[in-house]
Amino acid sequence: MIYYCYRKPTAMQRIQFIVSRGATHYAQMTIPPKSIESVVKKLTLRYDLTLSKDQKYKRKKEGQSVADLVIFFDITDQLYHLFILVTEGDSLTSFTQSGYDKLLPINEPRIIFTERYELVRTTRKKSAMANKGRSHNDPETWTWRMTKAYYDSIKGYFERAVIVYPKDPSQ
């Protein structure tokens, strides 16, 4: 299935949702606007992205891989960010062996979104797993956090703002 996202949080939520539903491998690429249409057509044929939800469910039950594509247009950079997310299955080996796109495991290296955020798996304590209004009792969940480099740059910005303008930072 192809998901077009025009806002960064929407794209991040969609990626997180797909990963939490079983995606184990991914490929990431950045494409200029002039070639996006041809790239999406190629990826649609390559990964069979036109499947409906019912068809995807049946393929997963049969043990075949299912792929999803998340497309985000970054207005500031004027670039499309494409994320191909693939579930574990028999056809995963055909995807990786055919040499199309290098599919990486989701855990290492992590999915990094616009060099600022990375998708990480977090675990919960057993005491916190008691279902209190949640729809699941999974010991592991997925969330986004700032990358170390981006966190350090934000931290430095705030430190400078406090030192230079301690009383009125709007100056």
C-alpha positions as CSV (number, residue, x, y, z in Angstrom):
1,M,0.0,0.0,0.0
2,I,1.2,3.5,-0.7
3,Y,0.8,6.2,1.9
4,Y,1.3,9.9,0.8
5,C,2.1,12.1,3.8
6,Y,2.3,15.9,3.5
7,R,3.2,16.5,7.2
8,K,6.3,15.1,9.0
9,P,4.3,13.9,12.1
10,T,1.9,12.0,9.8
11,A,4.7,10.2,8.0
12,M,6.4,9.4,11.3
13,Q,3.1,8.0,12.7
14,R,2.5,5.9,9.6
15,I,6.0,4.4,9.7
16,Q,5.7,3.7,13.4
17,F,2.3,2.0,12.8
18,I,3.6,-0.2,10.0
19,V,6.6,-1.3,12.0
20,S,4.5,-2.1,15.0
21,R,2.3,-4.3,12.8
22,G,5.2,-6.5,11.7
23,A,7.6,-4.8,9.3
24,T,11.1,-6.2,9.8
25,H,13.1,-4.7,6.9
26,Y,13.2,-1.3,5.3
27,A,14.9,0.7,2.6
28,Q,15.1,4.5,2.5
29,M,15.8,6.9,-0.3
30,T,15.6,10.5,-1.2
31,I,14.2,11.5,-4.6
32,P,14.0,14.9,-6.4
33,P,10.4,16.0,-7.4
34,K,11.1,15.6,-11.1
35,S,11.6,11.8,-10.9
36,I,9.1,10.8,-8.2
37,E,6.4,9.5,-10.6
38,S,8.7,7.1,-12.4
39,V,10.3,5.9,-9.2
40,V,6.9,5.2,-7.6
41,K,5.8,3.3,-10.7
42,K,8.9,1.1,-10.5
43,L,8.5,0.5,-6.8
44,T,4.8,-0.4,-7.2
45,L,5.7,-3.1,-9.8
46,R,8.7,-4.3,-7.8
47,Y,7.0,-4.7,-4.4
48,D,3.4,-5.2,-5.5
49,L,2.2,-2.1,-3.6
50,T,-1.3,-2.1,-5.1
51,L,-2.6,-4.8,-2.7
52,S,-5.8,-4.1,-0.7
53,K,-5.9,-4.7,3.0
54,D,-7.6,-8.0,2.5
55,Q,-5.0,-9.2,0.0
56,K,-2.2,-8.1,2.3
57,Y,-3.8,-10.0,5.2
58,K,-4.1,-13.2,3.1
59,R,-0.5,-13.0,1.9
60,K,0.7,-12.5,5.5
61,K,-1.2,-15.6,6.6
62,E,0.3,-17.6,3.8
63,G,3.8,-16.6,5.0
64,Q,4.6,-14.2,2.1
65,S,6.2,-10.8,2.5
66,V,4.1,-7.7,2.2
67,A,5.5,-4.2,1.4
68,D,4.3,-0.7,2.2
69,L,5.6,2.6,0.8
70,V,5.5,5.8,2.8
71,I,6.2,9.0,0.8
72,F,6.9,12.3,2.5
73,F,7.6,15.6,0.7
74,D,9.9,17.9,2.6
75,I,8.9,21.4,1.6
76,T,12.1,23.0,2.9
77,D,14.5,20.7,1.1
78,Q,12.2,20.2,-1.9
79,L,12.8,16.4,-1.8
80,Y,10.7,13.3,-1.4
81,H,11.6,10.9,1.3
82,L,10.6,7.3,0.5
83,F,10.4,4.5,3.0
84,I,9.9,0.9,1.9
85,L,8.8,-1.3,4.8
86,V,8.6,-5.1,4.3
87,T,7.3,-7.8,6.6
88,E,9.1,-11.1,7.1
89,G,8.1,-13.9,4.7
90,D,9.1,-16.2,2.0
91,S,9.2,-13.6,-0.7
92,L,11.5,-11.4,1.4
93,T,14.5,-13.4,0.1
94,S,13.5,-12.7,-3.5
95,F,13.3,-9.0,-2.7
96,T,16.8,-8.9,-1.1
97,Q,18.5,-11.3,-3.6
98,S,17.2,-9.6,-6.7
99,G,19.4,-6.6,-5.8
100,Y,16.7,-4.0,-6.2
101,D,17.0,-2.0,-3.0
102,K,19.2,-2.9,-0.1
103,L,16.7,-4.0,2.6
104,L,18.1,-3.5,6.0
105,P,16.8,-4.9,9.3
106,I,14.8,-2.4,11.2
107,N,16.8,-2.6,14.4
108,E,20.3,-2.1,13.1
109,P,20.7,0.5,11.7
110,R,17.7,2.3,12.9
111,I,15.3,4.1,10.7
112,I,16.4,7.8,10.7
113,F,13.8,10.4,9.6
114,T,15.2,13.6,8.0
115,E,18.5,13.2,10.1
116,R,16.7,14.4,13.2
117,Y,14.6,11.5,14.5
118,E,15.2,7.8,14.9
119,L,12.7,5.0,15.4
120,V,13.5,2.9,18.6
121,R,12.0,0.0,20.3
122,T,11.2,0.5,24.0
123,T,10.3,-2.1,26.6
124,R,7.9,-1.8,29.4
125,K,8.1,-3.2,32.9
126,K,5.8,-6.1,33.8
127,S,3.9,-3.9,36.2
128,A,3.2,-1.4,33.5
129,M,1.9,-4.1,31.2
130,A,-1.4,-4.4,33.0
131,N,-3.8,-3.4,30.3
132,K,-5.1,0.0,31.6
133,G,-7.1,1.3,28.7
134,R,-4.6,0.1,26.1
135,S,-5.5,-2.0,23.1
136,H,-2.5,-4.4,23.6
137,N,-0.3,-5.9,26.2
138,D,2.9,-6.0,24.2
139,P,6.1,-5.8,26.2
140,E,7.7,-3.8,23.4
141,T,6.5,-0.6,21.7
142,W,8.0,1.7,19.1
143,T,8.6,5.4,19.5
144,W,10.6,8.2,17.9
145,R,13.4,10.1,19.6
146,M,15.8,12.8,18.6
147,T,19.2,11.6,17.2
148,K,22.2,12.3,19.3
149,A,23.6,14.9,16.9
150,Y,20.3,16.8,16.7
151,Y,19.8,16.6,20.5
152,D,23.2,18.1,21.0
153,S,22.6,21.0,18.6
154,I,19.2,21.8,20.3
155,K,20.9,21.6,23.7
156,G,23.7,23.9,22.6
157,Y,21.1,26.4,21.2
158,F,19.3,26.5,24.5
159,E,22.5,26.9,26.6
160,R,23.6,29.8,24.4
161,A,20.1,31.4,24.7
162,V,20.2,31.2,28.5
163,I,23.8,32.5,28.8
164,V,23.5,35.4,26.3
165,Y,19.9,36.5,27.1
166,P,19.3,35.4,30.7
167,K,16.4,37.9,31.3
168,D,14.8,38.4,27.9
169,P,15.6,35.8,25.2
170,S,13.5,37.6,22.6
171,Q,16.2,40.3,22.1
